[in-house]
């Protein structure tokens, strides 16, 4: 399991719980104190915010469980998966790119990181060195060949 991702998600969960247990109830109370609730836009907004944060809470708890259950030792040793460093060739432009496949929560603007849930990332998962793949992206269909692969077992 990627511990740094788990810590980041747990901090976000703590912030969501803080909002649900302290901040939003205060907003609801202030808005309710303004009088007639049937025509109180601030009260309705506070309730909608609470509902949104409750949904975020459920989603975040589920994501934490998913990340916590990741077993790095079970990832393939010769196929693209989480943590793999992969060099690909764009068969149309002849450009080479090297990426490390990361979880969406690990994206930090680093140009050499590729989310495993992005269209290209998903298309690469499970492939081996020498494989070619066609990927539908917003700009159209792109074709790539995997030139080099180091899995998380080689990189770590």
Backbone bond lengths (Angstrom), bond angles and torsions (degrees), N, CA, C in turn:
res aa  C-N    CA-C-N  psi(-1)  N-CA   C-N-CA  omega(-1)  CA-C   N-CA-C  phi
1 X - - - 1.445 - - 1.527 108.69 -
2 X 1.311 117.05 135.77 1.464 120.60 176.46 1.539 110.25 -74.84
3 X 1.333 116.73 99.91 1.465 121.78 -173.71 1.528 112.90 -61.19
4 X 1.336 117.28 -37.84 1.463 119.40 -178.90 1.525 111.71 -64.39
5 X 1.318 117.37 -32.97 1.469 120.76 177.27 1.515 109.17 -71.02
6 X 1.311 116.36 -42.45 1.458 121.23 179.31 1.532 110.61 -60.53
7 X 1.308 117.43 -42.93 1.475 120.67 178.19 1.525 111.26 -62.42
8 X 1.317 116.49 -41.99 1.466 121.03 178.86 1.525 110.67 -62.30
9 X 1.332 116.62 -45.13 1.458 120.75 -179.68 1.534 111.23 -66.12
10 X 1.328 116.76 -39.24 1.461 119.91 179.48 1.525 111.34 -65.77
11 X 1.332 117.59 -33.98 1.467 120.32 176.00 1.524 109.78 -66.28
12 X 1.335 116.48 -43.54 1.466 120.04 177.66 1.526 110.76 -61.83
13 X 1.328 117.08 -39.68 1.462 121.14 177.72 1.528 110.53 -62.81
14 X 1.312 116.77 -42.07 1.470 121.09 177.80 1.534 110.60 -60.27
15 X 1.328 116.37 -42.25 1.468 121.01 179.02 1.533 110.96 -64.36
16 X 1.330 116.80 -40.01 1.472 121.18 178.73 1.522 109.82 -64.35
17 X 1.335 116.41 -44.36 1.467 119.81 179.43 1.525 111.31 -63.79
18 X 1.324 117.20 -39.16 1.465 121.61 176.75 1.527 109.95 -59.03
19 X 1.309 116.12 -45.05 1.465 120.25 179.49 1.525 111.01 -63.54
20 X 1.331 116.29 -43.72 1.469 120.07 -177.59 1.523 113.01 -69.66
21 X 1.313 116.76 -36.37 1.463 119.89 -174.43 1.524 114.15 -91.05
22 X 1.336 117.60 -24.06 1.463 119.82 -175.04 1.531 112.43 -123.52
23 X 1.322 116.09 -60.21 1.466 120.49 -170.35 1.532 113.18 -65.98
24 X 1.309 117.03 -51.68 1.462 120.57 -176.02 1.528 111.84 -67.81
25 X 1.345 119.84 -42.07 1.464 118.15 175.42 1.534 112.93 -58.11
26 X 1.335 117.21 -34.97 1.472 119.88 175.97 1.526 110.71 -64.59
27 X 1.341 116.31 -42.71 1.473 120.45 177.74 1.525 110.51 -61.80
28 X 1.324 116.16 -44.13 1.468 120.17 -179.70 1.529 109.75 -62.55
29 X 1.330 116.30 -42.72 1.463 120.58 179.48 1.518 112.56 -63.77
30 X 1.333 117.06 -43.62 1.472 120.49 177.80 1.529 110.74 -62.26
31 X 1.328 115.38 -44.39 1.471 119.29 -178.65 1.524 110.60 -66.92
32 X 1.319 117.27 -38.85 1.468 120.86 -179.59 1.528 110.54 -66.63
33 X 1.309 116.00 -30.23 1.461 120.06 179.63 1.516 113.99 -71.18
34 X 1.309 118.04 -6.10 1.460 121.49 -178.62 1.526 112.75 -85.20
35 X 1.310 116.81 -1.26 1.463 117.82 174.97 1.518 113.49 115.54
36 X 1.315 115.74 -141.68 1.468 124.59 -173.53 1.530 111.50 -49.75
37 X 1.348 115.84 112.79 1.466 120.80 -177.23 1.523 112.90 -74.71
38 X 1.324 117.54 -20.86 1.462 119.87 -177.06 1.525 112.48 -69.28
39 X 1.310 117.34 -23.18 1.472 120.91 179.83 1.521 111.36 -124.41
40 X 1.323 116.86 29.92 1.454 121.64 -175.65 1.527 109.71 -105.32
41 X 1.332 115.86 99.54 1.474 121.14 -177.25 1.524 111.49 -64.92
42 X 1.334 117.68 -37.41 1.469 120.00 179.87 1.521 110.79 -64.18
43 X 1.318 116.98 -38.04 1.458 121.50 178.69 1.531 109.73 -65.07
44 X 1.328 116.48 -45.07 1.469 120.81 178.69 1.534 111.03 -62.40
45 X 1.330 116.51 -39.86 1.463 120.33 178.76 1.524 111.05 -65.23
46 X 1.318 116.67 -40.36 1.459 120.81 179.57 1.532 110.57 -65.26
47 X 1.334 116.88 -40.27 1.467 120.12 177.13 1.526 111.03 -65.51
48 X 1.331 116.80 -40.80 1.472 120.91 178.21 1.532 110.36 -64.26
49 X 1.327 116.13 -38.61 1.460 120.63 178.08 1.532 110.23 -64.37
50 X 1.325 116.48 -41.53 1.467 120.48 177.76 1.530 110.41 -60.76
51 X 1.330 116.36 -44.82 1.464 120.25 179.61 1.528 111.15 -61.94
52 X 1.333 116.15 -41.03 1.458 120.79 179.53 1.534 110.38 -63.38
53 X 1.328 116.88 -43.43 1.459 120.41 -179.83 1.523 111.71 -69.38
54 X 1.320 118.26 -32.47 1.462 120.15 175.61 1.523 110.41 -65.07
55 X 1.328 116.01 -38.85 1.463 120.38 176.57 1.528 110.56 -65.45
56 X 1.341 116.48 -42.31 1.464 120.74 177.39 1.523 110.83 -61.28
57 X 1.327 116.78 -38.10 1.458 121.52 179.63 1.523 111.05 -60.38
58 X 1.322 116.15 -47.71 1.468 120.62 179.77 1.526 110.68 -62.61
59 X 1.320 116.63 -44.85 1.461 121.35 179.48 1.525 111.23 -62.26
60 X 1.324 116.35 -43.26 1.465 120.79 -178.29 1.529 111.04 -66.98
61 X 1.323 117.91 -41.27 1.462 120.54 178.37 1.532 110.80 -63.03
62 X 1.321 116.04 -39.15 1.461 119.95 178.16 1.531 110.35 -65.38
63 X 1.323 116.87 -43.53 1.466 120.99 -178.77 1.530 110.67 -65.07
64 X 1.331 117.18 -39.60 1.461 120.76 178.08 1.528 109.77 -61.64
65 X 1.318 116.68 -42.49 1.464 120.47 178.63 1.530 110.66 -62.38
66 X 1.337 116.97 -40.74 1.470 120.81 178.96 1.529 111.00 -63.01
67 X 1.333 116.10 -47.94 1.465 120.05 -177.85 1.527 110.26 -67.07
68 X 1.328 117.21 -40.64 1.465 120.75 -179.62 1.525 111.71 -63.71
69 X 1.322 116.96 -28.53 1.466 119.70 -177.63 1.530 112.86 -87.25
70 X 1.330 117.40 -3.73 1.467 119.66 178.23 1.525 109.84 -64.40
71 X 1.315 115.79 130.55 1.452 121.67 178.15 1.526 107.66 -115.71
72 X 1.316 115.14 100.23 1.465 121.54 -176.33 1.537 111.12 -57.80
73 X 1.314 117.01 -34.43 1.464 119.77 -177.14 1.530 112.14 -66.30
74 X 1.322 117.19 -18.43 1.469 120.47 -179.22 1.533 112.73 -91.37
75 X 1.329 117.26 -3.26 1.467 119.72 178.58 1.521 109.28 -70.27
76 X 1.326 117.49 147.14 1.468 120.41 -177.98 1.526 111.89 -62.59
77 X 1.319 114.95 149.68 1.459 121.09 -178.27 1.527 113.13 -95.47
78 X 1.343 117.64 -9.70 1.466 119.52 -177.93 1.526 112.62 -133.58
79 X 1.326 116.62 12.28 1.459 120.95 179.84 1.526 109.38 -130.35
80 X 1.318 115.99 155.07 1.457 121.22 179.87 1.530 109.43 -65.33
81 X 1.325 115.23 132.20 1.457 122.45 177.77 1.531 107.42 -156.51
82 X 1.313 115.78 -175.13 1.461 120.71 177.45 1.531 109.87 -52.03
83 X 1.329 116.38 135.76 1.458 121.65 176.98 1.507 115.13 84.35
84 X 1.324 117.41 -7.08 1.465 120.07 -179.90 1.521 110.77 -69.89
85 X 1.320 114.93 143.51 1.462 121.42 171.38 1.514 105.15 -104.49
86 X 1.326 115.47 118.78 1.459 120.00 -172.28 1.529 109.95 -127.81
87 X 1.328 115.12 134.96 1.462 120.99 174.50 1.519 106.77 -105.87
88 X 1.334 114.88 124.33 1.457 120.31 -178.55 1.515 109.99 -121.45
89 X 1.311 114.24 153.31 1.458 121.82 176.59 1.513 107.34 -112.93
90 X 1.331 116.21 125.43 1.458 121.01 172.99 1.522 105.74 -76.65
91 X 1.311 116.95 111.90 1.464 121.55 -173.56 1.523 113.14 -69.61
92 X 1.321 117.19 -15.99 1.461 119.83 178.97 1.524 111.74 -90.13
93 X 1.319 117.56 -40.74 1.465 120.41 -177.49 1.530 113.07 -100.49
94 X 1.341 116.31 -9.45 1.471 122.78 -177.89 1.535 112.09 64.88
95 X 1.326 117.83 18.64 1.461 121.54 176.77 1.522 109.83 -86.57
96 X 1.340 115.06 143.76 1.465 120.96 175.65 1.522 109.00 -103.63
97 X 1.327 115.11 142.58 1.452 121.89 177.72 1.521 108.33 -135.10
98 X 1.306 116.65 142.56 1.461 120.99 174.48 1.523 107.81 -121.04
99 X 1.322 115.08 126.34 1.457 121.60 -177.78 1.521 110.19 -131.02
100 X 1.316 114.67 153.42 1.454 121.75 167.03 1.516 106.20 -108.52
101 X 1.327 117.38 127.07 1.460 121.24 -179.87 1.523 109.39 -79.71
102 X 1.330 115.18 124.78 1.454 121.80 -176.41 1.523 110.17 -129.20
103 X 1.314 115.69 165.98 1.462 120.66 173.74 1.522 108.78 -72.44
104 X 1.326 118.09 154.70 1.474 119.76 -179.83 1.528 112.44 -55.20
105 X 1.325 117.48 -33.27 1.460 121.45 -178.73 1.525 112.68 -69.77
106 X 1.319 117.15 -14.44 1.462 121.11 -179.12 1.525 113.17 -92.18
107 X 1.315 117.41 -9.52 1.460 119.88 179.98 1.525 108.75 -64.78
108 X 1.303 115.50 129.09 1.455 120.18 -176.64 1.524 111.16 -136.50
109 X 1.306 116.13 22.54 1.457 119.81 -177.35 1.522 112.07 85.17
110 X 1.308 117.11 -0.34 1.461 121.80 178.40 1.522 107.92 -67.60
111 X 1.303 117.22 122.64 1.467 120.73 -173.42 1.524 113.60 -70.00
112 X 1.316 117.29 -13.69 1.463 119.10 -178.88 1.525 112.25 -102.41
113 X 1.329 116.14 12.34 1.467 120.71 174.96 1.515 108.56 -104.53
114 X 1.319 115.49 141.50 1.458 122.18 178.45 1.517 107.35 -131.57
115 X 1.321 116.10 125.58 1.459 119.91 179.96 1.520 109.85 -66.06
116 X 1.309 114.42 134.99 1.461 120.95 179.31 1.529 110.39 -67.07
117 X 1.339 117.15 -17.01 1.465 119.93 179.70 1.528 112.66 -101.61
118 X 1.336 117.71 5.72 1.462 120.99 174.64 1.527 108.46 -76.47
119 X 1.324 118.56 162.46 1.472 119.49 179.53 1.534 113.18 -55.37
120 X 1.321 117.51 -44.58 1.463 119.88 -179.82 1.528 109.85 -69.41
121 X 1.323 117.00 -44.14 1.462 120.48 179.09 1.517 112.06 -58.00
122 X 1.333 116.96 -46.87 1.469 120.44 179.46 1.523 111.62 -62.84
123 X 1.332 115.89 -37.09 1.472 119.34 -178.99 1.525 111.81 -68.88
124 X 1.325 117.21 -30.81 1.461 120.97 -178.02 1.525 113.14 -79.26
125 X 1.326 116.90 -28.59 1.471 120.72 -175.73 1.530 110.26 -57.44
126 X 1.311 114.80 130.43 1.459 121.47 177.50 1.518 114.35 91.31
127 X 1.332 117.35 -8.25 1.462 119.93 -179.27 1.523 111.20 -87.54
128 X 1.327 115.04 164.88 1.457 121.96 -179.79 1.525 109.99 -118.00
129 X 1.325 114.65 168.11 1.453 120.77 175.55 1.530 108.98 -55.65
130 X 1.345 117.31 134.50 1.457 122.09 -179.94 1.519 113.97 94.73
131 X 1.340 117.38 -17.73 1.468 120.45 178.64 1.520 110.92 -71.02
132 X 1.332 114.59 148.83 1.463 121.36 173.89 1.521 108.27 -112.43
133 X 1.337 115.51 151.92 1.463 120.41 -178.73 1.524 109.57 -146.45
134 X 1.321 114.56 145.43 1.472 121.70 173.47 1.518 106.87 -106.32
135 X 1.330 115.72 133.40 1.462 120.31 -176.02 1.521 109.59 -128.87
136 X 1.318 115.42 129.16 1.470 120.93 173.71 1.520 107.85 -86.39
137 X 1.325 116.16 116.07 1.460 122.04 175.79 1.516 107.20 -122.33
138 X 1.336 117.93 168.46 1.469 119.15 -178.42 1.538 113.91 -53.43
139 X 1.328 117.62 -30.38 1.467 120.52 -178.81 1.524 112.82 -83.64
140 X 1.313 117.64 -0.95 1.463 121.09 -179.27 1.517 111.57 124.99
141 X 1.322 115.67 -165.28 1.457 120.61 -179.76 1.525 109.02 -89.40
142 X 1.343 115.57 130.98 1.463 121.25 177.61 1.519 107.69 -119.01
143 X 1.317 115.67 147.64 1.466 121.30 178.41 1.531 108.61 -116.94
144 X 1.317 115.25 132.53 1.457 121.01 -178.41 1.522 110.48 -130.62
145 X 1.324 114.91 151.73 1.450 121.85 171.72 1.531 106.95 -122.66
146 X 1.325 116.08 137.94 1.467 120.37 178.00 1.518 108.03 -84.54
147 X 1.328 115.71 113.85 1.463 121.31 -178.39 1.525 112.16 -88.57
148 X 1.328 116.37 -39.01 1.462 119.95 -177.71 1.523 108.66 -146.69
149 X 1.324 115.43 148.79 1.466 120.48 -178.60 1.517 109.68 -144.53
150 X 1.314 115.53 128.15 1.457 122.67 169.12 1.517 105.45 -124.66
151 X 1.314 116.13 118.64 1.461 119.18 -179.69 1.529 109.63 -79.29
152 X 1.305 116.00 173.58 1.460 121.13 179.79 1.526 111.19 -58.59
153 X 1.320 116.02 -27.28 1.474 120.85 179.49 1.537 110.37 -70.64
154 X 1.337 116.43 -32.40 1.466 120.79 178.31 1.515 111.55 -81.61
155 X 1.351 116.16 -34.06 1.451 122.41 -174.41 1.518 110.85 -79.63
156 X 1.329 116.36 -40.01 1.482 121.13 -173.54 1.508 113.19 -69.54
